[in-house]
Amino acid sequence: MAITEEAPPAAAEPTPPQKTEQAPPPKPEQPTPTAPKGDEQAQARHLNSPLLLTMLLLLTLLLQGPIRGALASPVMQSWMTVFVAVTVQALPFLVLGVLLSAAIAVFVPPSFFARALPKNPALAVPVAGVAGAVLPGCECASVPVAGALVRRGVTPAAALAFLLSAPAINPIVLTATAVAFPRNPEMVLARLVAGLLVACAMGWLWLRLGRADWLRPPARASYEGQGRGAAFWGSVRHDVMHAGGFLVVGAMAAATLKAVVPQEWLRAAAGNPVVSVLALAVLAVLLSICSEADAFVAASLSQFSLTARLAFLTVGPMIDLKLFAMQAGTFGRGFALRFAPATFALAVLVAVLTGAVLL
């Protein structure tokens, strides 16, 4: 009888451990079925993109007659000519600027700029402005280079002076100006003086009134842990995709405005000295011509005075539609909205004063 009484405690089955073994059922695995749903939706979106592209191509084929008629119109011919010209002129120098920017970011140590530029920011501005004369590029090349200088710790005032002077007074631009104005060699000196004065004045103005929160530091992907070659080409791809998109947008806007503005307005504006200067300054912004080619355009505007054409040559390399878009994309919209109007007003004023003295 006692043995039978001892049986129940032995029969005390370890049910709690069995419950603990059943405790981790596949409940945490329940989120896994939901994840493939998102993947399936993403795959469906990817599958829809070729379908949309196919539909767009079919629609283009069906409407090729009206599209050809629209493209054959004089307005569209002018639009395409200006768009292609601005893009083709600027793209090689954009690539040059991107390569220089990547070289500065990867191969040049930050201590180099500390040694090359004076420690006093006020003295660094004119040094950077004069250094801009060494770079044979246009405004498309100067924006990424200036962004690299800011990323390397150069004072923004000096980087902005370089940004303005490089496309305005480099040797290629001055040589093109001398070729375009063979009977007016004083235009070369006037362009050099006006461009350097505006670049230094804007650098000092930013040093005096600029604020750090107005200038967004240029974004750059991190390439730490990579070799110099991989970091260099990664930087090139980043800047080409970033700056190239804004270049295309600016070229489209310039082509649209060029096709809309009537030519008669230029003839009427040339008769008034004040209006002629403002008209060519605004025209330089709208046309967005590369600084290596703008001298020949200015020489063709023979109905305008030399001072008005100097304003065209001073404003164009420093602020135009594509340059505004690239500055906004590199340094931020708030910076571009403040920097562009101030540069335009100062460039017009300096061009008029320089023209009154030298022309």
Salt bridges, closest charged atoms under 4 A:
GLU139 OE2 - LYS322 NZ 2.94
ASP213 OD2 - ARG211 NH2 2.69
ASP239 OD2 - ARG220 NH2 2.96
ASP239 OD1 - HIS238 ND1 3.31
ASP294 OD2 - ARG191 NH2 2.91
ASP320 OD2 - LYS322 NZ 3.24
